[in-house]
């Protein structure tokens, strides 16, 4: 069988799985380990897996674990579920690729970040009529000159539903299908990255959108900030908030064309941003730093 198994869980299996997840979350934090890490030292018995590399290497540090890290076993119930798990588990590898690429290219430092509330930045936006707004880019970059850019990572799962035979398709197996990274940001991601730039503050003038494949490398697409586009998004947010959220009403189907001013022009604007975004890098698979373990996509 493949690594991802597609049979649905029984009610009892779901209950036990939720119990195990809750138990993992209830494990107390090892404050000694946290303090040691913050101080730059390792607690007793910990393994040093990052080793400084020489200047001629592709990466500034080598990852040298002595054993395979144990991770959770997932029961995947659909192709969509598998894509979600893949994206979550592969994001650290893609962020590491960004760390290596941007530091070597321009000396930029990659910073992790959580939710960025709009109210926390001096954006010059009038909050009247707006709901609470925030965004959560995967990371942000700070360049030596103080410039700031967002980083958004999308990992494309290399699996599709169905095996190569009728029998394997029936039992819910998955097959390998890696289409490679995309050279363009999809239109439905454009509002997301524009909102991330807004919530990081006026100094953030671009988002680096990383399209990451499993075996064919990474493409980086640079999306410039568009303040006119952001203003129109906020106008629509005010209208939606007033018409539906505050009145506790569900919006009808296809409401946007009739309710939002210049909505079709806004869609054209979205397409132009997608079409004019610039590909700035194609990172080869060999330049994506990975563990020497966990190389196989399937267990059998």
Secondary structure, DSSP 8 states (H G I E B T S, - for coil): --SS------HHHHHHHHHHHHHHHTS---HHHHHHHHTT---TT----EEE--TTSSSSEEE--SS----------SHHHHHHHHHHHHHHHHHHHHHHHHHHHH--EEEE---EEGGGS------TT----EE--SEEEE-TTS-EEEEEEEE---EEES-SSHHHHHTT-EEE------SS--HHHHHHHHHHHHHH-TTEEEEEEEEE-SSS-EEEEEEE--HHHHHHHHHHHHHHIIIIITTT----TT-HHHHSTTHHHHHHHHHHHHHH-EEEEEE-GGGS---SS---SS--
